[in-house]
Amino acid sequence: MAQASGRLETALALGYIGLGMAEITPAILDKLMKRLEEANSRYEELNRLMAQPEVAAEYSRLQGLAKEQAGLEELTRLFRGYRKLSQDLQDARALAAQEKDAEMAELAREEVAALEARREALVQEIRKALMPRDPRDAKDVIVEIRAGTGGDEAGLFAADLYRMYAAYAEAKRWQVEVIDSSPGELGGFKEIIFEVTGKGVFSRLKYERGVHRVQRVPLTEAAGRIHTSTATVVVLPEAEEVEVDIDPSDLRIDIYHSSGAGGQNVNKVSTAVRLVHLPTGMIVTCQDERSQLKNKQKAMAVLRARLLDNERRKQEEEITSERRSQVGSAERAEKVRTYNFPQGRVTDHRIGLTLYNIAAIIAGDLDPLVDALGAEDQAQQLEGALA
């Protein structure tokens, strides 16, 4: 908890949650500049190398050096811009301190203020340029919510989470489409799987992965006692067909009658699809659509996403166990967030953040939580990049 709180403070200091350059420590700024200076030095070295006749005559080598240089252009531009801006600011401060004419001194002070604002904006641009980018951030996602401990109340909580994400998606103008669901007895869900499509969906929803806990008085509790229930949220970036190669011989496809609501057609026509991936034993079902083909396409999308996520987790485990402790790790068994209705609070345990606006959050106002989680995640990434 102390480590997470420290990273959140770092995120605040770096300006991820609306704060500016005044909070950036000299040590962090020095590291940023060191990285830019290294990039600039390499850029100039590449210029010298490509100017050599023997290099220019070797097309493949020249092409490789040119590609590397192109990747350093933005950092070089930022370094040179910051260096010039810092010199201009130094000169303006000296002029403001030495100028005897009151009117000219005021103009110099105004110039200092303008240059400081420009440098602050440039530092934020530098921070963004050095931030590692998650190539999955632009992907659509498949979300799986499963009721955990707590019986029927856990199923009702799973339904609350689904409605929360659906409302959040609507506010972001994303599209939500249910792929499969298993209703509970009191109107909740034992499980619900749905697709969310739109701009930057994974970049926002990836922090929702993990065990969510609710504390409240269930509708079924006559004595008014507070119960604790859980639900698990899994967020999978959708995989393209080219990313996951599924051998048709590895699949068993079962077609059966849908058991969900939908009128007489549901029971008369076999449209539900069950996919069994034989090498892994994964089972995916879809019966939401009236079309067998559409159900199969949706089920395949879920299977691809799960297989890609499996592969990603294997790679991370091979690299280092530390990666599994990062923000939003769906594999963590401990709770990531608690929704306490009697106290009106929501606590995200990964960063020690508590907000007392549970009604708004359950209604889909997730940005305060997502922004804070994103800030910590970015702080960790930048710390790694500057290490």
Secondary structure, DSSP 8 states (H G I E B T S, - for coil): -HHHHHHHHHHHHTTTTS--GGGS-HHHHHHHHHHHHHHHHHHHHHHHHHTSHHHHT-HHHHHHHHHHHHHHHHHHHHHHHHHHHHHHHHHHHHHHHH--SHHHHHHHHHHHHHHHHHHHHHHHHHHHHHS---TTTTS-EEEEEEE-SSTHHHHHHHHHHHHHHHHHHHHTT-EEEEEEEEE-TTS-EEEEEEEEESTTHHHHHGGG-EEEEEEE--TT-TT---EEEEEEEEEEE---TTTS---GGGEEEEEE---SSS-HHHHHS--EEEEEETTTTEEEEE-SSS-HHHHHHHHHHHHHHHHHHHHHHHHHHHH-GGGGGSTT-TT--SEEEEEETTTTEEEETTTTEEES-HHHHHTT--HHHHHHHHHHHHHHHHHHHH-
